Amino acid sequence: MTQPPKSGKAESFEKNLERLDSIVRQLEDAELPLEKALQLYEEGMKLSEVCHKQLEEAEGRVEILMKKAGGKVVAEPFAPEETE
């Protein structure tokens, strides 16, 4: 099992998602020993949290360009929709 690096540099969203996908495929194996499954599940939950935070950060950086009166284009912060 490959563990994520412990260095201060965070992995990219794509790398984290790729590892998470790999973990899911391994967990789908019916022959996987319980202890290994628990280790993979724990790693997957941590990666899921990291990916969620990375997505939230990206969402906060997204800006929508709005055309104002007079044809001038102005950047406005992205406001996420409320979830019910």
C-alpha positions in Angstrom: 0.0 0.0 0.0 1.4 3.4 -1.0 1.0 6.0 1.7 0.7 9.7 0.9 4.0 11.6 1.4 4.4 13.1 4.9 6.2 16.2 3.6 4.8 19.7 3.9 4.0 19.8 0.2 0.4 18.8 -0.5 -0.4 16.5 -3.4 -2.5 17.8 -6.2 -6.2 17.3 -6.3 -5.8 15.0 -9.3 -3.2 12.8 -7.5 -5.4 12.6 -4.4 -8.5 11.7 -6.4 -6.5 9.0 -8.3 -5.3 7.5 -5.0 -8.9 7.6 -3.6 -10.1 5.8 -6.8 -7.4 3.2 -6.3 -8.5 2.7 -2.7 -12.1 2.2 -3.7 -11.2 -0.4 -6.2 -9.1 -2.3 -3.6 -12.0 -2.1 -1.1 -14.3 -3.7 -3.6 -12.1 -6.9 -3.6 -14.0 -9.5 -1.5 -10.8 -11.3 -0.7 -9.3 -8.3 1.1 -8.4 -9.0 4.7 -10.3 -7.0 7.3 -7.2 -5.3 8.8 -6.1 -4.1 5.3 -9.6 -3.0 4.5 -9.7 -0.9 7.7 -6.3 0.7 6.8 -7.5 1.5 3.3 -10.8 2.9 4.6 -9.0 5.2 7.0 -6.7 6.5 4.3 -9.6 7.0 2.0 -11.6 9.0 4.5 -8.5 11.3 5.1 -8.1 11.7 1.3 -11.8 12.4 0.9 -11.5 15.2 3.4 -8.4 16.6 1.7 -10.1 16.6 -1.7 -13.2 18.3 -0.2 -11.0 21.1 1.2 -9.1 21.5 -2.1 -12.4 21.8 -3.9 -13.7 24.4 -1.4 -10.4 26.4 -1.8 -10.8 26.3 -5.6 -14.4 27.4 -5.4 -13.4 30.4 -3.3 -10.9 31.4 -6.0 -13.3 31.2 -8.9 -14.4 34.5 -10.1 -17.3 35.3 -12.5 -16.8 38.0 -15.1 -19.7 40.3 -15.3 -20.3 42.8 -18.0 -21.3 46.1 -16.4 -23.0 49.1 -18.0 -20.8 50.7 -20.6 -19.4 47.4 -21.7 -16.7 47.2 -19.0 -15.9 43.6 -17.8 -15.5 43.4 -14.0 -14.5 40.4 -11.9 -16.8 39.5 -9.0 -16.2 36.9 -6.3 -18.0 33.6 -6.8 -20.9 33.2 -4.4 -21.8 29.5 -3.9 -25.4 28.5 -4.0 -27.1 27.6 -0.7 -27.6 23.8 -0.3 -30.8 22.6 1.3 
